[in-house]
Amino acid sequence: QKMFSFLSVAKGSIEPPKFVEISYSKGNTNENPFVLVGKGVTFDSGGISLKPSASMDDMRADMGGAAACVGAIFGLAKLNVEANIKLLIPMVENMPSGSATKPGDIFTARNGKTICVNNTDAEGRLILADALCYSSEFNPKWVLDVATLTGAVAVALGDAATGVFSNSNALYNDLENAGSHTGDRVWRMPLWKHYTKKVAENTAYDVNNISKSKGGGSCTAAAFLREFVPEKCNWMHLDIAGVMGPQDDTPYLSKGMTGRPTRTLIEFIKSQTDRC
C-alpha cells in the first residue's frame, strides 16, 4: 500500500507494525461507510527524539485513540445501531535503535507527498497520515480520526474537553451536541491556513512533521493531517491527549486511563444514523 510514512515509525522497534481494519456492517448494503481512524502507538519512547524518563510509562496509553474507537464500535454493536463503519488502526511502537528514523529523514506518504521528519516524537501524525490517505478507498461519508496527538492540546484545554479540528461546520455541530448530551464535551480549535504555512512551506519536501516556529502545536499537527485527508471529504480530528489520563475530579470514571471520548463517539454516530 506504499504506507512509508507509517512504516517509518516502526523502523526502530523489533515489534512488527500492524495495520488493523475492522468492519461494522449493520446498515444498508448500498450505503457508503463512516470511517474512523484511531492512533495505535502501543508504546511511545519518542524514538531518537527521546522523551524524558518521567511519566514515560504512561506512553503505553498512546493507543488511546484506537481504544476509544474500538470501544465505540463495541458499544454501537451492543445497542444494535444500524450503520456501516470502517475502523482503521495503524499500530506501531516508536523506539530508538540503530535502525530508527533519524531527524531530517524524508519519507513518501501513500498520497505521494514527501514528509521531512524533524522530530521523531511527532510520530502519531505520521501513522495517521497514511491511514487517512487509505480511507479514500471506501468513498466515506465522512472521516473522523481520534488520537493522543499533542501535549499542546492539554495546555490549551486541560482535561475539560477534547480538542476538535474540522473542515465541516455541520459535522462539528453534531459532535458538539453529542458531547453536551453525554457530558464528555468537545471544543473546536482553529484550522486556519496560517498553521498550514508553518508545516508546508519548503522547497525540498512537501510537509514537515513539526512546525518551524513555536506555539500552536495542536493546530499545526491538525494542519499537517489535513494534507492527507481525501479531497472533498468531510473530516474531523479529535486530539484527546488532555482527556485520556487519570482524573481524580471526575467521580464516575474509574482509576487509570479514562477511555474518553467513547460515549460521545457513540452518541455522535447514533445521531448520524438517525439522519441517514
HELIX and SHEET records of a PDB file:
HELIX    1   1 PHE A    4  ALA A   10  1                                   7    
HELIX    2   2 MET A   56  ALA A   61  5                                   6    
HELIX    3   3 GLY A   64  LYS A   78  1                                  15    
HELIX    4   4 GLY A  124  TYR A  134  1                                  11    
HELIX    5   5 SER A  135  PHE A  138  5                                   4    
HELIX    6   6 GLY A  151  LEU A  157  1                                   7    
HELIX    7   7 ASN A  169  THR A  182  1                                  14    
HELIX    8   8 LYS A  193  ALA A  200  1                                   8    
HELIX    9   9 GLY A  217  ARG A  226  1                                  10    
HELIX   10  10 THR A  262  ARG A  275  1                                  14    
SHEET    1   A 7 LYS A  18  SER A  25  0                                        
SHEET    2   A 7 ASN A  84  ASN A  94 -1                                        
SHEET    3   A 7 PHE A  34  GLY A  38  1                                        
SHEET    4   A 7 VAL A 143  ALA A 147  1                                        
SHEET    5   A 7 TRP A 235  ASP A 239  1                                        
SHEET    6   A 7 THR A 162  SER A 166 -1                                        
SHEET    7   A 7 VAL A 186  ARG A 188  1                                        
SHEET    1   B 3 LYS A  18  SER A  25  0                                        
SHEET    2   B 3 ASN A  84  ASN A  94 -1                                        
SHEET    3   B 3 GLY A  40  ASP A  44  1                                        
SHEET    1   C 3 ASP A 105  THR A 108  0                                        
SHEET    2   C 3 THR A 114  VAL A 117 -1                                        
SHEET    3   C 3 VAL A 207  ASN A 208  1                                        
END                                                                             
